[in-house]
Amino acid sequence: MDRPKRITVFGGSTPKPGEPSYQEAYDLGTMIAQAGYTVMTGGYSGTMEAVSQGANESGGHVIGVTCYDLEDWRPLPPNRWIHQEMRYKTLRERMYALMDHSDLAMALPGGIGTLAEIAAMWSGMQTGDLKHPPIILIGAGWENVFNVMRSDLGAYVHEDYWNLIRFVPDVRTAISIANEFLNGV
């Protein structure tokens, strides 16, 4: 039997319970689990915790991808909502595991690390190293960032490669798009 499809969710580590961004991530995790997918996150706090909690409390399977180097930099244990931990030495190994072991990726708002994950995945898809549906970028923030890139640096990115990213306004739309890509729904 095939394993359930896995959705990696990238996002910031700073959202806290009770904040709208935490609730949005929690709702996304809930919807991913209810759709029958496995959730993969970076396994720690903020968005990663909220997505994991939402999926876990909805009966979904949660994989946390963690690493020693990150814990040495910022001592923080994996969140309590993960069922399975994939542990690596370096942050680089962790980032590529989140890409390599998933069937689709989404990104909620985040900072430097989230942008790095999006860029690395987009680059891997551009070169054909990663065979994934487009990355689903949730919220106006990512669309604004990439619109500036497209307008100011667009000559450096072939038009076809813009099709490797999808902008959506909210998590509900993100799940709808994920279902289209993963199940042809």
Salt bridges, closest charged atoms under 4 A:
ASP69 OD1 - LYS89 NZ 2.73
GLU71 OE1 - ARG87 NH2 2.63
GLU85 OE2 - ARG87 NH1 3.03
ASP103 OD2 - ARG3 NH1 2.90
GLU159 OE2 - ARG150 NH2 2.14
ASP160 OD2 - HIS158 ND1 3.65
